[in-house]
Amino acid sequence: MKSLKNLLVPFVILLALMTAAVVYLIVDSVAKNKPSDDTPAGLIEVVYYNTQDLMSVSVYNRESGHTITVKSSLTTDGYIYYDYAGDDRNADDKYSQNALSCFVNEMSVFNCTSKVSGKGNYSDYGLADPAYTVTLNATNGSVTTIYIGDLSPDGEYCYIYLAGSEDIYAISAVKRSQVDKKAIDFLESVSLGIDYSNLDKVHFDRKTDGLSLDTSVVMTDSGIANFMVYKPYEHPASSYFGLMIDRIVALEVKEYIAVDKSDLSAYGLDDPTYHFILTMKDGSKTELFISSYINNVYYAYVSGNDKCFILDKNQLEGIDLKELVLIDPYVNYCYVSKFSSITGTYGEQSFKLSLDVKDGQSINSEGAIVELNGRNAQIFDSEGRSYCSILFESLACIKIGGVETGVNVNTSAGPVISFSFNDKSYNSTVFEFYQRDTDSFYVLKDGEYTGFYVYSTELFNDGGYDTYTYGCWRAYELLNEAISNSINGVYDMPEEE
């Protein structure tokens, strides 16, 4: 009988041979999908053309079955003109010379640093039935055909070979994305084409907070568009709203995308978050729908146009601003030169602030006449702060606390406080404040609820030495106190004990 030692030796040798075979197969498999280490260093120029030497570039997409083609010709001025002639060409569309030129540039050069095979074993690299076939037709009549196959396992490379050659190369995976184009990728950038001077109305709504604003356009003598909200309340829009509409009117579409109607939800366009309707003076409308912020962009489309496009944040600045920022933040912001008087009533008390201030002047300008209940109101503290300014600023800047529409305000008890603004044309506008809760008041304008409420601090706050945070009534009391206790038109509030 053979010894155990004699039996083990051939077994160990057999095991070693099996292990070597497995390692060889693994290494061989990896080598087929990765550039070899013994490839000569330096750039391998697989294909190179000067773009002016190319008559046309075509790419056949095996999966979609369609071909894109870009043809070139020389103009009489000696410039290259590109024409899109793919299967999906639309005669009504305009194609970008810049986009077409970039594509031809990308297709005119194929270079890499690695040759992975010289044996033509195409099936290992997805080249037996390649995903893309690129055909370059040169002006001298020569034709170069490039086949593009699979991506490498790490996704950094894709494999190519040229018709008539057995050499297979690994080039940057970027090249595979460069050939994956459609007509929509070459469309000319366009703007909405809205003429501001003919814009009549703008509607804006968004689903994130249920905001819906209808505005009319008021053009100033200097050609600036201001917006007045007329629904769900009547109030001036803010400059932020105007800036947002400025951007919408001037929107430039730079990138289109192909979106199937059955796949709208993937782009947030089955139920768009933002919606604009721009109505012109002749009644024509442009309706814009915009998705929420998805994949670091917004997706959008215009009603009546089946092409979807991409917008970035910079193009839609202000679209998420709060309602109180998109409208004028004050109940009745006004200029002192427009008014002859303002009266206030709180319970049994009342005051009259008489004004005679010329256009372009401030309430403290030399020659301005300001009186409170018939007494000179031009009183200052020792640092030059004007007490009549404190009162007027508090009246002109009553800040809106919130919007609450659809409310039936109970007016039976009468207003807690009211102010009447009387302009130099003898028109009066009365604002009344009715109790909403312990800390806020509903605002009525000429007997009609505005849809706004204000907090009590806007009416009754005592700012102390901070003379910029006084409520209206407390500002009146402070001015009255300053007039009564001033010396030579100067009054300093007593220091707090």
Buried (B, 14 or more C-beta within 10 A) or exposed (E): EEEEEEEEEEEEEEEEEEEEEEEEEEEEEEEBBBBEEEBEEEEBEBBEBEBEEBBBBBBBBEEEEEBBBBBBEEEEEEEBEBBBBBBBBEEEBEBBBEBBBBBBBBBBBBBBBBBBBEEEBBEBBBBEEBBBBBBBBBBEEEEBBBBBBBBBEEEEBBBBBBEEEEBBBBBBBEBBEBBBBBBBBBBBBBEBEBEBEEBBBBBBBBEEEEBBBBBBBEEEEEEEBBBBBEEBBEBBBBBBBBEBBBBBBEBEBBBBBEBEEEEBEBBBBEEBBBBBBBBBEEEEEBBBBBBBBEEEBBBBBBEEEEBBBBBEEEBBEBBBBEBBEBBBBBBBEBBBBEBBBBBBBBEEEEBBBBBBBEEEBEBBEEEBEBBBBEEEBBBBBEEEBBBBBBBBBBBBBBBBBEBBEEEEBEEEEEBBBBBBBBEEEEEEBBBBBBBBEEEBBBBBBEEEBBBBBBBBBBBBBBBEEEBEBBBBBBBBBBBBBBBEEBEEEEBBBEEEE
